[in-house]
Amino acid sequence: MKPGIHPKYYPDAKIICSCGNSWTAGCTQPEIHTDVCSACHPFYTGEQRIVDSAGQVDRFMKRLRTKDQIRAKVRAEAETRRSEEEEARKARARGEETAE
């Protein structure tokens, strides 16, 4: 190895998770703080947890609700239009005049 170009190696660096779990490993920093680890990550624990950063989940859920409301409104209008067309078709079959 070339001298003077490599960072200092800490064979017993302490790694600390936000859940309180800590362990040691070899690293170029003496102490590392992480947000998630294998003890608290949803993939490993099997629990579903949403980490909300800056309200992104709330904004997504709001867009989703708005989209569902628009779809429901469009479906209701289509159903009304279909029923009106059905009534007009039945009236024509009976020979009645429609006021359109």
N, C-alpha and C positions, 0 to 999 in steps of 0.2 A: 504494500500500500504506500502511496505517496504521503510523506509527512506534511502536516499542516493544512490539509484540505478537507479532512473528515470531521464531522461534529463529535462532541464528547458522547460516549456511550455509557448509559446508566443501566447496569445489569439488573438492578432491583428497583426499577421505576414503579411508582405507585399509581394505579389507575383507579379513579373514583367515579362512580355513577351517581346520577341525581337521585336514584332510589335508595342510596346508602350502601350499596354493594361495592366492595373494593378488592383489588388483587394486585399482584406484582408481576411485572414482565420486563423484558429488556427493551429499552427505548432510548431515543436521543434526547428526551426531555425528562427531568426528574419527577414530574407529577403531571398527570393528564386528567381532566374532568370531562366526562361524557354525559350525554343526555339519556341514552338507552343502552342496556347491556343484555346479555343472554338471560339474565334473571328477571328482567322486566319487559323485554320486547314481546309484543303480542304474538309474533310468529312462534316463539318458543314457549310462551306461557299458555297459549290457546285461547286467551281472552281477547275480545275485540274492544279496542280502545282507540278513540280518535284523538290525535294530538292536534289541537287547533292552534294555528299560528296566524295571528293578526286577523282573526274572524273569517278566515277563508271558508271554513265549514259552514258557518252561518250564512254567508253569502251564497254558497252553493245550494244549501237547503232552501233558501228563499227563491232562487231561480227555479229550482225544481218544483216548488209549490206553485209558482206563477205559471210555469209551463203546464202543469197538471190542470190548473184552473182554465187556461186557454183551451186545452184539449177538451175539457168537459163542456165548455161553452160551445165550441165548434160542433161537438157531438150532439148537443141538445138542439142547436139550430138545424143540423142536418136531419135529425129525427122529426122536428116540426115540419121542415120542408117536405120530407117523405110522406108524412101523414096528410099534409095539405094536397100533395100531388095524388095520393091515393083517393082522397075524398073527391077531387076533381075528376079523376078517372071513373070512379063509381057513378058520379053524377052524369058524366057523358054517356056512360053505358045505359043509364036509365032514361036518357034523352032530355035531361034538365039543362037549362042554361046556367052558366056560371057568370057571376058579376066580377070580371077582372078588368 
